[in-house]
Amino acid sequence: MTTSGRMELVCPAGTPSALRAAVQAGADSIYCGFRDETNARNFPGLNFSPQEMAEGVRFAHAHGSKVLVAINTFARAGDTDPWRRAADTAVSCGADAVIAADIAVLEHMATQHPDARLHLSVQAAAATPESIGFYAVAFNVRRVVLPRVLSVQEIAALNRAIKVETEAFVFGGLCVMIEGRCHLSSYAAGRSPNLNGVCSPPEMVSYDEDREGAAARLAGFTIDRYAPGEPAGYPTLCKGRFKAGSKAGYLFEDPVSLNAGSMIVAFKAAGVTALKIEGRQRGKGYVTAVVRAFRKAVDAAEQGHDATEIDHILAGLSEGGRQTTGAYRKIWR
């Protein structure tokens, strides 16, 4: 599969005001979720009621944008009704697509709403032609959101072997634990990001300061310590700094943000259909700034030019003030 048309810019919205901000900043599509455990950003004060979702869809459509509803956590055995109801509600609200990972949700959509567009969530961690082909044949999945562990060359090879669209993350949180497979947060907090939609619940996060700096803690566990004035990252276990013997370092993942804005031309050449910005837990100011920057970058890429200045523009919005292109530029292969 190759992409010959204009790449789609898919942007986050955790609230109705953020949705409106994303639309007005130039988003082609906005993804959001309901205010419950059926989506993987189930934080207090975020997400949409069914009425707010319907209103958001109407606003987006009136301005030429689409709305994709994320129902991307995994249903509990014997209690799949909340996920089925969320799928039904998304369709009734006029959503342009449902983003799902659980086979129960995919099956429900395929059988009960066969004409609705279905996207495979990154939580499914599908990264081979065989796995993607299964979802496409079994559930008529039209697009797959790719895990953030593939190089651009691997994405290009994958696109040549499949018949569905691909969507790649270009900015925001960087999860290299292979989405849908991480249990570290539930170990510390007792709540799974894949079942409850919460990774490092904010009510369990604290920053405790003393004369030596600040300690970032999750559920009482010290995840990292920072010197006075040093930018502090959000405390998730996979981004913790651990000591082994006399050496301290990041065992799993550095607390940095993904920014692949300078690689958009390469994504287009690799056959990527859509570029995704992470950040449904962020405010409308963040959404506006990031979407505007990527709107310009995508438009420039359509003319064959990468927007190299995007690294500088968005540096202040990156976790810990640090950015990386992640696995997209694998230098060890």
C-alpha positions in Angstrom: 0.0 0.0 0.0 1.3 3.5 -0.8 0.0 7.0 0.0 -0.5 9.2 -2.9 -2.9 11.8 -1.3 -2.4 14.4 1.4 -1.4 13.0 4.7 -3.9 13.3 7.5 -3.0 15.1 10.7 -4.7 13.4 13.7 -4.8 15.4 16.9 -5.7 14.8 20.5 -8.6 16.2 22.5 -9.2 15.4 26.2 -12.0 17.9 26.6 -14.6 19.7 24.4 -12.6 22.9 24.5 -9.4 21.0 23.4 -11.4 19.5 20.5 -12.5 23.0 19.3 -8.9 24.2 19.7 -7.6 21.4 17.6 -10.1 22.0 14.9 -9.4 25.7 14.8 -5.6 25.1 14.7 -5.9 22.9 11.6 -6.5 19.3 12.6 -7.8 17.0 9.9 -9.1 14.6 12.5 -9.5 14.7 16.3 -9.4 11.6 18.5 -11.1 11.5 21.9 -12.8 9.1 24.3 -15.7 8.8 26.6 -15.5 9.6 30.3 -15.0 6.0 31.5 -12.6 3.1 31.5 -13.2 2.2 27.9 -10.4 4.6 26.7 -6.7 4.6 27.6 -6.7 8.2 29.0 -9.2 7.7 31.8 -8.1 10.6 34.0 -10.3 12.7 36.3 -11.6 15.9 34.6 -11.0 14.6 31.1 -13.0 13.0 28.2 -16.5 13.4 26.9 -20.1 12.6 27.9 -22.2 11.2 25.1 -23.8 14.6 24.6 -20.5 16.4 24.5 -19.2 13.8 22.0 -22.2 14.4 19.7 -21.8 18.2 20.0 -18.0 17.8 19.3 -18.7 15.8 16.2 -21.2 18.4 14.9 -18.6 21.2 15.5 -15.8 19.3 13.8 -17.9 18.4 10.8 -19.1 22.0 10.4 -15.4 23.0 10.1 -14.4 20.2 7.8 -12.7 17.9 10.4 -13.4 14.3 11.4 -13.7 12.7 14.9 -12.3 9.4 15.8 -13.5 7.8 19.1 -11.0 5.8 21.1 -12.5 2.7 22.7 -9.0 1.2 23.1 -8.8 -0.5 26.5 -9.4 -4.2 27.0 -12.8 -5.4 28.2 -13.1 -7.5 31.3 -14.1 -11.2 31.0 -17.8 -11.4 31.7 -18.3 -7.7 31.6 -18.0 -6.5 28.1 -21.2 -4.5 28.0 -19.6 -1.1 28.8 -17.3 -1.4 25.8 -20.1 -2.5 23.5 -22.3 0.4 24.7 -19.4 2.8 24.1 -19.1 1.5 20.5 -22.8 1.9 20.0 -22.8 5.4 21.4 -19.8 6.5 19.2 -21.7 5.4 16.1 -24.9 7.1 17.2 -22.9 10.3 17.8 -21.7 10.3 14.2 -18.1 9.4 14.8 -16.1 9.0 11.6 -14.2 6.0 13.0 -13.9 3.9 16.2 -10.4 3.1 17.4 -10.3 -0.3 19.1 -7.9 -2.9 20.3 -10.0 -5.6 22.1 -11.3 -8.4 19.8 -14.7 -8.2 21.6 -15.0 -4.5 20.6 -13.8 -5.2 17.1 -16.2 -8.1 16.7 -19.1 -6.0 18.0 -18.3 -3.2 15.6 -17.9 -5.6 12.6 -21.2 -7.4 13.2 -23.4 -4.6 14.6 -22.1 -1.7 12.7 -20.5 -3.1 9.5 -20.7 0.2 7.6 -18.8 2.1 10.3 -15.1 2.7 9.8 -12.8 0.8 12.2 -9.2 1.6 13.1 -6.9 -0.7 15.0 -5.5 0.9 18.1 -1.8 1.0 18.9 -2.8 -0.9 22.0 -3.1 -4.0 19.8 0.6 -3.8 19.1 0.1 -5.0 15.5 3.4 -4.6 13.6 3.6 -7.5 11.1 1.8 -8.1 7.8 0.3 -11.3 9.3 -1.2 -9.7 12.4 -2.5 -6.7 10.5 -3.9 -8.9 7.7 -5.8 -10.9 10.3 -7.5 -7.8 11.7 -8.3 -6.5 8.2 -9.9 -9.8 7.1 -11.7 -10.7 10.3 -13.0 -7.3 11.2 -12.6 -5.1 8.1 -10.1 -2.8 9.9 -9.3 0.1 7.6 -6.3 1.6 9.4 -3.7 0.4 11.9 -2.0 2.7 14.4 1.6 1.5 14.5 3.6 0.8 17.7 6.4 3.3 18.4 9.1 0.7 18.0 9.5 0.6 14.2 12.1 2.4 12.0 10.9 4.3 9.0 12.5 1.6 6.8 10.5 -1.1 8.6 7.3 1.0 8.2 7.9 1.3 4.5 8.4 -2.5 4.2 5.3 -3.1 6.2 3.2 -0.8 4.0 4.4 -2.6 0.9 3.0 -5.9 2.3 -0.5 -4.7 3.6 -3.6 -3.3 2.1 -4.8 -1.1 4.9 -3.8 2.5 5.9 -1.1 3.1 8.6 -1.0 5.9 11.2 2.3 6.8 12.9 2.9 8.9 16.1 5.0 12.0 15.5 4.9 13.9 18.7 4.2 13.6 22.4 4.6 10.7 24.9 7.0 8.0 23.8 6.0 4.5 24.9 8.5 1.8 23.9 7.1 -0.9 26.2 5.1 -2.0 23.1 1.6 -0.6 23.8 -0.9 -3.1 25.2 1.9 -5.2 26.8 3.0 -3.1 29.8 2.2 -4.0 33.4 4.7 -1.8 35.2 2.1 0.9 36.1 -0.4 -1.6 37.5 2.4 -3.1 39.6 3.0 0.2 41.5 -0.5 1.7 41.4 -2.8 -1.3 41.2 -4.5 0.1 38.1 -3.7 -1.1 34.6 -3.5 1.3 31.7 -4.8 -1.5 29.5 -7.8 -2.4 31.7 -8.6 0.8 33.5 -7.2 3.3 31.1 -4.9 4.9 33.6 -1.1 4.9 33.4 0.5 6.5 36.5 -2.8 7.9 37.9 -2.3 11.6 38.8 -3.8 11.3 42.2 -0.9 8.9 43.0 1.8 11.3 41.8 3.7 13.6 44.1 6.7 15.9 43.8 8.4 16.3 47.2 10.9 19.1 47.5 13.8 19.6 49.9 17.1 21.4 49.9 18.7 18.8 47.6 16.0 19.2 44.9 12.8 17.3 44.3 11.7 13.6 44.4 9.1 12.5 41.9 7.0 9.6 43.4 4.3 7.3 42.2 2.1 5.6 44.8 4.9 6.2 47.3 7.6 4.8 45.1 10.4 7.2 44.3 10.8 7.1 40.6 13.4 9.8 40.1 15.2 12.7 41.9 16.0 16.1 40.3 18.5 18.8 41.3 17.2 22.3 42.1 16.0 23.9 38.8 16.3 20.7 36.8 13.2 19.9 34.6 11.2 17.1 36.1 9.5 14.4 34.1 6.2 12.8 34.9 6.8 9.8 37.1 6.1 6.6 35.3 8.0 3.4 36.2 9.3 2.8 32.7 11.0 6.3 32.9 12.4 5.8 36.3 16.1 6.3 37.2 17.4 3.3 39.1 20.7 2.6 40.9 22.7 -0.6 40.4 25.8 -0.6 42.6 27.3 2.8 42.3 25.8 3.7 38.9 22.4 5.4 38.4 20.6 5.5 35.0 17.4 5.0 33.1 16.9 1.2 32.9 14.0 1.1 30.5 13.4 4.5 28.9 14.6 8.1 29.2 12.0 10.7 30.1 11.9 12.4 26.8 9.2 13.3 24.3 8.9 12.0 20.8 9.3 14.6 18.1 9.5 13.3 14.5 8.4 16.5 12.9 11.6 16.7 10.9 10.9 13.3 9.3 7.5 13.9 7.7 8.7 13.7 4.1 10.2 10.3 5.0 6.9 9.2 6.5 5.1 10.1 3.3 7.7 8.3 1.2 7.2 5.2 3.4 3.5 5.2 2.6 2.1 6.5 5.9 -1.5 7.7 5.6 -1.8 9.7 8.9 0.4 11.4 11.5 -0.7 11.3 15.1 0.0 13.7 17.9 -0.2 12.3 21.4 -1.6 14.3 24.3 -5.2 13.9 25.3 -4.3 14.7 28.9 -2.9 18.1 27.8 -4.7 21.5 27.8 -6.0 23.5 24.9 -3.0 25.8 24.9 -0.7 22.8 24.3 -3.1 21.4 21.7 -3.2 24.7 19.8 0.6 25.2 19.8 1.4 21.7 18.7 -1.3 21.4 16.1 -0.4 24.7 14.5 3.2 23.7 14.3 2.4 20.4 12.7 -0.1 21.9 10.4 2.7 24.0 8.9 5.1 21.0 8.9 2.6 18.7 7.1 1.8 21.4 4.5 5.5 21.9 3.9 6.0 18.2 3.5 3.4 18.1 0.8 5.7 20.4 -1.1 8.6 18.1 -0.5 10.2 20.1 2.4 10.8 19.0 6.0 10.2 21.6 8.7 13.5 21.3 10.5 12.7 24.3 12.8 9.9 22.3 14.4 12.4 20.8 16.9 13.1 24.3 18.3 9.5 25.5 18.2 8.2 22.6 20.3 11.2 22.1 22.6 9.4 23.8 25.5 6.5 21.5 25.2 8.5 18.3 25.5 8.8 16.2 28.6 11.8 17.3 30.6 12.7 19.7 27.8 14.2 16.8 25.8 13.2 15.3 22.4 14.0 12.3 20.4 13.0 10.7 17.1 12.8 7.4 19.0 13.0 4.2 17.0 12.2 5.9 13.7 16.0 6.6 13.2 17.5 3.4 14.5 21.2 3.8 14.4 22.1 0.3 15.6 20.8 -1.4 12.4 
